Amino acid sequence: MSSNVPSSSSGAAGSADSSAPRRNSKRPKYSRFTQQELPACKPILTPRWVISAFMLVGIIFVPIGVVALLASHDVVEIVDRYETDCIPAEFINDKVKYIQTPGSKLCNRTLRVEKKMKRPIYVYYQLDNFYQNHRRYVKSRSDQQLRNANSANDIDDCKPEESANGSAIVPCGLIAWSLFNDTYNFSVNNSPLQLNKKDISWKSDREHKFGKDVYPKNFQKGALIGGASLNESIPLSEQEDLIVWMRTAALPTFRKLYGKIERDIEANTTIHVTLDNNYNTYSFNGKKKLVLSTTSWLGGKNDFLGIAYLTVGGICFFLALAFTVVYLVKPRRLGDPSYLSWNRNPGGH
């Protein structure tokens, strides 16, 4: 009889425990990761380590900067700004009226080659104060239409240049509509310089973004003409001026490749340029420049990379020398307890 009592009380306690609500704990499950107990490298930055690190960065960065600057200075570049010089005197105070007036706008320019230019010589046009990265401008295009001939009517994103005369425009959108339309012809000693305009665009763009069976249609047929026209018998994948233009720039000053000159030009040569000044940059105070440039193994002319490396390397050298002087003149024992605040002020003041 007595042996049943403990079991009864034990059962009652068990049922009571099971019926009692469990407390929800916010304590995370223990792991070495959550408790930050994983092994870690905790270097002690002694003066020798700091000085050595700064010296190493300086030794590496300074030669890289010198090499980058030398490569940039090997590039021969000619830049000619012409949008103002190509305006007749009678229109100098009303440039917008001149550019919007129909008719020939030929302009002759002379470029002097001071240093030998080795082929290939890249010809660029440069625009300043032209915001191709404007949200409405960037979105005004139809990538599906550019790729697929069956998507000619996919023009929902192309406003306000989506259709003309009740028919869809191919290619539609503001980017294509504003295609650059100045042209350049070069000659040396009355002999024309041939300009190669093949393969000036990205291969991936030609093969994947612009269809071989997509042809221009109803382009620049609206009331307002924005820029260059396109040959309706040539597919978009072969219209490389358009492909180059459609790759929008991130900054308001940009260059786009116009063509390549596949021959060397000797020093002290005079290049005669006949250009059509058609593109309207006057409405927004833009600038137009013609650029002829060679390249080096590092690319085009750009001193920024070399100057940046030299600056960082020079600063690191200076800091290494400064820390060395401080370390030698006024050395400090590592972990010296006399520098603790309560040791420097025993009275707590």
C-alpha positions as CSV (number, residue, x, y, z in Angstrom):
1,M,0.0,0.0,0.0
2,S,2.8,2.3,1.0
3,S,4.7,1.5,-2.2
4,N,2.0,3.1,-4.3
5,V,2.3,6.5,-2.7
6,P,5.6,7.6,-4.1
7,S,4.6,6.6,-7.5
8,S,1.3,8.5,-7.2
9,S,3.1,11.7,-6.1
10,S,5.7,11.2,-8.8
11,G,3.0,10.9,-11.4
12,A,1.3,14.0,-10.1
13,A,4.5,16.0,-10.2
14,G,5.1,14.8,-13.8
15,S,1.7,15.8,-15.0
16,A,2.1,19.2,-13.3
17,D,5.4,19.7,-15.0
18,S,4.0,18.8,-18.4
19,S,1.0,21.1,-18.0
20,A,3.1,24.1,-16.8
21,P,3.9,26.6,-19.6
22,R,7.5,26.5,-20.8
23,R,9.5,29.8,-20.6
24,N,10.8,31.0,-24.0
25,S,14.4,31.8,-23.6
26,K,16.1,34.3,-25.9
27,R,19.5,32.9,-25.2
28,P,21.1,31.8,-28.6
29,K,22.2,28.3,-29.1
30,Y,25.8,28.0,-28.0
31,S,28.4,27.8,-30.7
32,R,31.9,29.1,-31.0
33,F,30.9,31.3,-33.8
34,T,28.0,33.1,-32.1
35,Q,30.1,33.5,-28.9
36,Q,33.1,34.8,-30.9
37,E,35.4,32.1,-29.7
38,L,36.8,31.1,-33.0
39,P,40.6,31.2,-33.3
40,A,41.7,34.5,-34.8
41,C,44.8,36.4,-35.6
42,K,45.3,39.4,-33.4
43,P,48.5,41.1,-34.4
44,I,50.1,43.6,-32.1
45,L,51.0,46.6,-34.2
46,T,54.5,47.3,-32.9
47,P,56.4,50.3,-34.3
48,R,58.6,48.0,-36.3
49,W,55.6,46.3,-37.9
50,V,53.9,49.7,-38.7
51,I,57.1,51.2,-40.2
52,S,57.8,48.1,-42.2
53,A,54.2,48.0,-43.6
54,F,54.3,51.7,-44.7
55,M,57.8,51.2,-46.2
56,L,56.6,48.1,-48.2
57,V,53.6,49.9,-49.6
58,G,55.8,52.8,-50.7
59,I,58.4,50.6,-52.3
60,I,55.7,48.8,-54.3
61,F,53.5,51.8,-55.2
62,V,56.1,54.4,-56.3
63,P,57.6,52.2,-59.1
64,I,54.1,51.3,-60.3
65,G,53.2,55.0,-60.5
66,V,56.4,55.9,-62.4
67,V,55.7,53.1,-65.0
68,A,52.1,54.2,-65.3
69,L,53.1,57.8,-65.9
70,L,55.7,56.9,-68.5
71,A,53.2,54.7,-70.3
72,S,50.7,57.6,-70.3
73,H,53.2,60.1,-71.6
74,D,54.1,57.7,-74.5
75,V,50.6,58.2,-75.8
76,V,50.3,60.9,-78.5
77,E,46.9,62.7,-78.3
78,I,45.5,65.6,-80.4
79,V,42.4,67.4,-79.1
80,D,40.6,70.0,-81.2
81,R,37.5,71.8,-79.9
82,Y,35.5,73.1,-82.9
83,E,31.9,73.8,-82.0
84,T,32.5,77.6,-81.7
85,D,35.1,78.0,-84.4
86,C,32.8,76.4,-86.9
87,I,30.1,79.0,-86.5
88,P,30.0,81.7,-89.2
89,A,30.5,85.3,-87.9
90,E,26.9,86.3,-88.6
91,F,25.6,83.6,-86.4
92,I,28.0,83.9,-83.5
93,N,25.3,85.4,-81.3
94,D,22.6,82.9,-82.3
95,K,24.3,79.6,-82.6
96,V,21.0,77.6,-82.2
97,K,19.5,79.3,-85.2
98,Y,22.5,78.4,-87.3
99,I,22.5,74.7,-86.3
100,Q,18.8,74.5,-86.9
101,T,18.9,76.1,-90.3
102,P,19.0,73.6,-93.2
103,G,22.0,73.6,-95.5
104,S,25.6,72.6,-95.6
105,K,27.7,73.2,-92.5
106,L,31.1,72.2,-93.7
107,C,34.1,73.3,-91.6
108,N,37.8,73.0,-92.3
109,R,40.2,72.3,-89.5
110,T,44.0,71.9,-89.4
111,L,45.8,69.5,-86.9
112,R,49.5,69.6,-86.3
113,V,51.2,66.3,-85.4
114,E,54.1,67.2,-83.0
115,K,55.2,63.6,-82.3
116,K,55.1,60.5,-84.5
117,M,51.8,58.7,-84.2
118,K,52.0,54.9,-84.6
119,R,49.0,52.9,-85.9
120,P,46.3,52.3,-85.1
121,I,45.3,55.9,-84.5
122,Y,41.9,56.1,-82.8
123,V,39.5,58.8,-83.8
124,Y,37.0,59.9,-81.1
125,Y,34.4,62.5,-80.8
126,Q,34.0,64.0,-77.3
127,L,30.9,65.7,-75.9
128,D,30.9,67.8,-72.8
129,N,27.8,68.7,-70.7
130,F,25.7,65.9,-72.3
131,Y,24.0,63.8,-69.7
132,Q,23.4,60.5,-71.3
133,N,22.9,59.1,-67.8
134,H,19.6,61.0,-67.3
135,R,17.0,58.5,-66.1
136,R,14.4,59.3,-68.7
137,Y,17.0,59.2,-71.5
138,V,18.6,55.9,-70.4
139,K,15.2,54.2,-70.1
140,S,13.9,55.4,-73.5
141,R,14.9,52.3,-75.5
142,S,13.6,48.8,-76.3
143,D,16.3,46.1,-76.0
144,Q,13.8,43.5,-77.2
145,Q,13.1,45.4,-80.4
146,L,16.8,45.8,-81.1
147,R,17.4,42.0,-80.8
148,N,14.3,40.5,-82.4
149,A,12.6,41.4,-85.7
150,N,9.3,40.1,-84.4
151,S,9.3,42.7,-81.6
152,A,9.2,45.7,-83.8
153,N,6.0,46.9,-82.0
154,D,7.6,46.5,-78.5
155,I,7.8,50.3,-78.0
156,D,6.2,50.8,-74.6
157,D,9.5,52.1,-73.0
158,C,10.4,54.3,-75.9
159,K,8.4,57.4,-75.2
160,P,8.4,60.1,-76.5
161,E,10.1,58.7,-79.7
162,E,8.1,55.5,-80.0
163,S,6.2,56.0,-83.3
164,A,5.8,58.4,-86.2
165,N,3.0,58.7,-88.7
166,G,1.1,55.9,-86.9
167,S,3.9,53.4,-87.3
168,A,6.5,52.1,-84.9
169,I,10.0,53.5,-85.1
170,V,12.9,51.0,-85.3
171,P,15.1,51.7,-83.4
172,C,12.9,53.6,-81.1
173,G,13.6,55.8,-78.1
174,L,15.5,59.0,-77.3
175,I,19.0,57.4,-77.3
176,A,18.7,56.3,-81.0
177,W,16.9,59.4,-82.0
178,S,19.7,61.6,-80.7
179,L,22.4,59.7,-82.6
180,F,25.6,61.8,-83.2
181,N,25.7,63.0,-86.8
182,D,28.9,65.1,-87.2
183,T,31.1,63.5,-89.9
184,Y,34.9,63.8,-90.4
185,N,37.2,63.4,-93.4
186,F,40.9,63.5,-93.1
187,S,43.7,64.2,-95.6
188,V,47.5,64.6,-95.6
189,N,49.2,66.5,-98.5
190,N,45.9,66.4,-100.5
191,S,45.9,62.6,-100.1
192,P,42.8,61.2,-98.2
193,L,43.4,59.3,-95.0
194,Q,41.3,56.1,-95.0
195,L,39.2,55.7,-91.9
196,N,38.3,52.2,-90.8
197,K,34.9,52.1,-89.1
198,K,34.7,48.3,-88.8
199,D,34.9,46.7,-85.3
200,I,34.7,50.0,-83.5
201,S,31.9,48.6,-81.2
202,W,31.9,45.8,-78.7
203,K,31.7,42.4,-80.2
204,S,29.3,41.3,-77.5
205,D,26.9,44.1,-78.5
206,R,27.0,43.3,-82.2
207,E,26.4,39.6,-81.6
208,H,23.9,39.6,-78.7
209,K,22.2,43.0,-78.4
210,F,21.5,44.0,-82.0
211,G,19.8,41.5,-84.3
212,K,21.1,40.5,-87.7
213,D,17.6,40.4,-89.0
214,V,16.5,43.8,-87.5
215,Y,16.5,46.7,-90.0
216,P,15.8,50.4,-89.4
217,K,12.2,51.4,-90.2
218,N,10.4,54.8,-90.0
219,F,13.6,56.2,-88.3
220,Q,13.9,60.0,-88.2
221,K,10.6,60.4,-90.0
222,G,8.9,62.4,-87.3
223,A,8.3,66.2,-87.1
224,L,11.6,66.8,-85.2
225,I,14.9,65.3,-86.4
226,G,17.2,64.5,-83.5
227,G,20.4,63.3,-85.2
228,A,21.8,61.0,-87.8
229,S,19.7,58.8,-90.2
230,L,20.3,55.1,-90.7
231,N,20.5,53.0,-93.9
232,E,17.4,50.9,-94.0
233,S,19.1,48.2,-96.0
234,I,21.7,47.4,-93.4
235,P,20.8,45.4,-90.3
236,L,21.3,47.0,-86.9
237,S,24.1,44.6,-86.0
238,E,26.2,46.2,-88.8
239,Q,25.4,49.8,-87.9
240,E,28.3,50.3,-85.6
241,D,28.0,54.1,-85.1
242,L,24.6,53.4,-83.6
243,I,25.9,50.5,-81.5
244,V,28.7,52.7,-80.1
245,W,26.2,55.5,-79.3
246,M,23.7,53.2,-77.7
247,R,26.2,52.2,-75.0
248,T,25.4,55.2,-72.8
249,A,28.0,57.1,-70.8
250,A,28.0,57.4,-67.1
251,L,29.5,60.9,-67.0
252,P,28.5,64.2,-68.7
253,T,31.9,64.3,-70.5
254,F,32.6,61.3,-72.6
255,R,34.3,60.1,-75.7
256,K,33.0,57.6,-78.3
257,L,35.0,55.9,-81.0
258,Y,34.4,57.2,-84.5
259,G,36.9,55.1,-86.4
260,K,40.6,54.1,-86.8
261,I,43.4,55.3,-89.0
262,E,45.5,52.2,-90.0
263,R,48.8,53.9,-90.8
264,D,51.6,55.8,-89.1
265,I,51.7,59.6,-89.2
266,E,55.1,61.1,-89.0
267,A,56.0,64.1,-86.7
268,N,55.5,67.6,-88.1
269,T,52.7,66.4,-90.4
270,T,49.7,68.6,-91.0
271,I,46.3,66.8,-91.1
272,H,43.5,68.6,-92.8
273,V,40.0,67.8,-91.5
274,T,36.8,68.5,-93.3
275,L,33.9,68.1,-91.0
276,D,30.1,68.5,-91.1
277,N,29.1,70.5,-88.0
278,N,25.5,69.1,-87.8
279,Y,25.0,68.0,-84.2
280,N,23.2,70.5,-81.9
281,T,25.1,71.0,-78.7
282,Y,24.3,74.7,-78.6
283,S,20.9,74.3,-77.0
284,F,22.4,73.0,-73.8
285,N,25.8,74.8,-73.9
286,G,27.6,71.6,-74.8
287,K,31.1,71.3,-76.3
288,K,32.3,69.2,-79.2
289,K,35.9,68.0,-79.6
290,L,37.7,65.9,-82.2
291,V,40.3,63.6,-80.6
292,L,43.1,61.6,-82.4
293,S,45.0,59.3,-80.0
294,T,47.4,56.4,-80.0
295,T,47.5,53.9,-77.2
296,S,50.0,52.2,-74.9
297,W,50.0,48.8,-73.1
298,L,48.0,50.6,-70.4
299,G,45.4,52.1,-72.7
300,G,44.9,55.8,-73.6
301,K,46.4,58.9,-72.1
302,N,45.5,59.1,-68.4
303,D,47.8,60.5,-65.8
304,F,45.5,59.9,-62.9
305,L,46.5,56.3,-62.2
306,G,50.2,57.1,-62.1
307,I,49.7,60.2,-59.9
308,A,47.5,58.2,-57.6
309,Y,50.1,55.5,-57.1
310,L,52.8,58.0,-56.6
311,T,50.8,60.0,-54.1
312,V,49.9,57.0,-52.0
313,G,53.5,55.6,-52.2
314,G,55.0,59.0,-51.3
315,I,52.6,59.4,-48.3
316,C,53.6,56.0,-47.0
317,F,57.3,56.8,-47.4
318,F,56.8,60.0,-45.4
319,L,54.8,58.3,-42.7
320,A,57.5,55.5,-42.4
321,L,60.2,58.1,-42.1
322,A,58.2,60.1,-39.6
323,F,57.4,57.1,-37.4
324,T,61.1,56.0,-37.6
325,V,62.3,59.4,-36.3
326,V,59.7,59.4,-33.5
327,Y,60.6,55.8,-32.6
328,L,64.4,56.6,-32.4
329,V,64.1,60.0,-30.7
330,K,61.4,59.1,-28.1
331,P,61.1,55.3,-27.9
332,R,58.4,53.7,-25.8
333,R,58.4,50.3,-24.2
334,L,55.6,48.1,-25.5
335,G,52.9,47.7,-22.8
336,D,54.4,50.2,-20.4
337,P,51.9,50.6,-17.6
338,S,53.1,54.0,-16.7
339,Y,51.1,55.4,-19.6
340,L,47.8,54.3,-18.1
341,S,45.7,57.2,-17.0
342,W,45.3,55.9,-13.4
343,N,49.1,55.7,-13.1
344,R,49.7,59.1,-14.6
345,N,47.2,60.6,-12.1
346,P,47.4,58.6,-8.9
347,G,45.0,60.9,-7.1
348,G,42.3,60.3,-9.7
349,H,42.4,63.9,-10.9
